[in-house]
Amino acid sequence: MPQRHALFRYTAGALAARVGDEMSGPAVLLLGTAATGSVATGAALLAGLTATAALGGPLVGVALDRTARPGRLLAAALVGYAAGLAAVALALGRVPLPLVVGTALAIGLLGPALSGGWTAQLPRVVPAEGLARASALDAMTFGGASLLGPGAAGLAAVLLGAPGAVAGAVALIALAVPVAWALPGRSTAAARTPLAADLRAGARAVLGNAPLRRVTAATVVSIAGSGMFVVCLPGLGDRFLGGQAHGALLLSLMAVCSLAANLVLTRAVPSLSPDTMVLVCVLVQAVGMGAASLAGSAVALVAAAALVGAAEGPQLTALFRVRHREAPERLRAQVFTTGASLKISAFALGAAAAGPLAEHSLTACLATAALLQIGAATALLRR
């Protein structure tokens, strides 16, 4: 029973932090546009929140790995992220814009703490035999956050204005702070080694371990394809569903399907190895994105989007299981935060590349997204 309560607290804290994180992007986008009348300002702030994730991931991870109480450091990172968001909201329109964007860039360094930093603590919350189901539950918090966060930001902006949306994100992240602070520490103190040596060891842990290297490469390529697919959704909505906003609603459908698939995994862990599960999921996503490129009706489009969403959740669960299995204990947080930062950057690159391609041809963009999923599968099959 105590373990069940510990997992419940962990999940509640992770969900609050991740919903706040998912709110923060749309909130600063709306804030920048509302405060200056320029969409470019909002876009610059949003880019700032994600651009430094690739640098921040390894640094946050090595810091968590080097402390005996990683939960307390995680709590400090959450405080820093929330305080940074509040500073952006207060400074916008009062100080020069480059300084505000610089603040967003600094906040972005801490972003991987809200994703990989949390997940790396899970083996100290549940016993080894419960880790597979706990990983599925943990992955569900990402699906729940992607479903709730943007909608909550939009609703808060309508009711309270754009600053209210930022305040809501800050409040949710703050709610997670005491949960992070209370996370279990290490039973033995971490060895003291030079920072550069730890960073090199973390890179070797990801690149030198064949299963970790394969799933990392595959999921990074896969999420780049997901970024392209997401950019296509408004255009597909305009073509088949009566408006671009309706296309954006497909994101909610995908999140629901992702949650439903992971809910099944919490009840019955499949006999497939997690490595094979990642392979199956990227192939299903390839089929879904390919079907979307060929869709001739609203029903076909909805079915394709549902298929893509249903594969996203189990893919994330399987990825977590591989990382938990393969990551050395003293480098676990670095493995998770580095992987998270790479995925954030890959999604952004995929979305950026999709913009001009989708304007030219939605079909070509969707076909490219499907090909990236096939490329991800190829990465998993390489030895």
JONOR-V845779 format. One line per field, one symbol per residue. phi: phi as a letter, one per 20 degrees, with the letter a starting at -180 (. if undefined). A space follows every 10 residues. Layout:
# JONOR-V845779
phi->???
This chain:
# JONOR-V845779
phi->.gfffffffg ffffffffff fffffgffff fffffdmcff fffffffffd feffffgfff fffffedfcf ffffffffff ffffffffff efndcgggff fffffffgge gfffdfffff egfeecfgfd ffffffffff fffffffegf ffffffffec nggfffffff fffffegfff geffeefcff fecggfffff fffffeeeeg ffffffffff ffffffffff fffgfffffd dnrfffffff ffgfffffff ffffffebff fffffffgfg ffffffffff fffdgdbfff ffffffffff efffffgffg fffffeffgf dgffffffff fffgffffff ffffgfffff afffffffff ffffffffff efd
